[in-house]
Amino acid sequence: MQYTIFELSGRQYLIEPGKTIEVDLLQAEKSLKVENVLLKVDGDKIQIGTPYLKDSLELEVVGNVKKDKIRVAKFHAKANYRKVIGSRRQMTVLRLSEKLKVQSEKLENEVKADKKARKTSS
């Protein structure tokens, strides 16, 4: 199982490759680079940041959507007071881009090569 936990706008999100997530409205056009990566899991390999990893995520912006309307009604009995307030949250839909997989594989290969070089030099 592969997934990554990152922080964006003061909230933490879990994202898996190929899946989309909804976050609060962002002013991004096509892609978004996230530096605050907290955790990265790839099968048995787990990388935990202290507090963040050095890796970054490249997220693709799918689009902006509006959530369902939320209606709040206020009512006072016998006072002829009725008030209805509604709102629709605007959200940005993000998807983990395929470019990240290639970059992370290259980084992993570089890390493995560094480990081998350290072992052989010792």
C-alpha positions as a printed Julia matrix, in Angstrom:
122×3 Matrix{Float64}:
   0.0    0.0     0.0
   1.3    3.44   -0.96
   0.21   6.69    0.61
   1.55  10.03    1.72
   0.47  12.39    4.48
   1.11  16.08    3.9
   0.16  19.41    5.43
  -1.58  22.13    3.45
  -3.24  25.28    4.81
  -2.91  24.1     8.41
  -4.62  20.74    7.78
  -3.22  17.27    7.22
  -4.31  15.15    4.27
  -3.71  11.54    3.23
  -3.34  10.91   -0.48
  -2.82   7.75   -2.51
  -1.53   7.55   -6.11
  -4.33   7.89   -8.66
  -6.94   9.09   -6.14
  -8.32  12.6    -5.73
  -8.86  14.65   -2.59
 -10.78  17.85   -1.9
  -9.09  20.7    -0.03
 -10.15  24.26    0.74
 -10.12  26.61   -2.24
  -6.59  27.33   -3.51
  -5.36  29.84   -6.06
  -3.41  27.34   -8.18
  -3.8   26.84  -11.92
  -2.39  23.51  -13.13
  -0.1   22.1   -10.49
   0.8   22.64   -6.87
   4.09  21.87   -5.15
   3.78  20.87   -1.48
   6.92  21.04    0.66
   5.35  19.94    3.97
   5.42  16.14    3.62
   4.97  14.46    7.01
   4.95  10.74    6.2
   5.59   8.54    3.18
   4.67   4.84    3.08
   5.62   2.52    0.22
   4.84  -1.06    1.18
   7.2   -1.94    4.03
   9.24   1.26    3.66
   8.13   4.03    6.0
   9.69   7.5     6.06
   8.74   9.76    8.95
   9.66  13.45    8.96
  10.93  15.38   11.95
   8.68  17.34   11.43
   8.9   17.27    7.6
  10.66  15.14    5.0
  13.04  16.67    2.48
  10.85  15.31   -0.35
   8.14  17.4    -1.96
   4.87  16.48   -3.65
   3.74  17.6    -7.07
  -0.07  17.65   -7.06
  -2.18  18.17  -10.17
  -5.14  20.55   -9.86
  -8.18  18.83  -11.37
 -10.52  21.76  -10.81
 -12.59  23.8    -8.41
 -15.99  22.55   -7.24
 -18.76  23.66   -4.9
 -19.95  21.33   -2.17
 -23.62  20.73   -1.38
 -25.53  23.6     0.16
 -25.78  23.64    3.92
 -28.9   25.32    5.28
 -29.26  26.56    8.84
 -32.73  27.64    9.98
 -33.41  29.74   13.07
 -36.9   29.84   14.52
 -38.44  31.4    17.63
 -41.86  30.15   18.61
 -44.67  32.71   18.98
 -42.43  35.61   17.88
 -42.86  35.36   14.1
 -39.07  35.0    13.72
 -37.79  32.79   10.94
 -34.35  33.07    9.38
 -32.63  30.72    6.91
 -28.94  31.0     6.1
 -27.18  28.86    3.5
 -23.67  28.42    2.21
 -21.73  26.32   -0.3
 -18.06  25.68    0.41
 -15.74  26.03   -2.53
 -13.16  23.26   -2.79
 -10.16  22.47   -4.99
  -9.8   18.89   -6.23
  -6.2   17.6    -6.27
  -4.69  14.43   -7.71
  -1.23  12.96   -7.11
   0.55  13.39  -10.44
   2.46  10.55  -12.08
   5.6   12.72  -12.28
   6.08  12.3    -8.55
   6.4    8.53   -8.87
   9.25   8.89  -11.34
  10.98  11.51   -9.17
  10.58   9.44   -6.01
  11.9    6.31   -7.77
  14.97   8.28   -8.89
  15.45   9.58   -5.35
  15.14   6.07   -3.92
  17.69   4.76   -6.43
  20.08   7.57   -5.45
  19.6    6.78   -1.75
  20.27   3.08   -2.39
  23.41   3.95   -4.36
  24.59   6.2    -1.5
  24.03   3.41    1.03
  25.98   0.94   -1.12
  28.81   3.44   -1.53
  28.97   3.98    2.24
  29.05   0.23    2.92
  31.82  -0.41    0.41
  33.94   2.52    1.65
  33.76   1.37    5.3
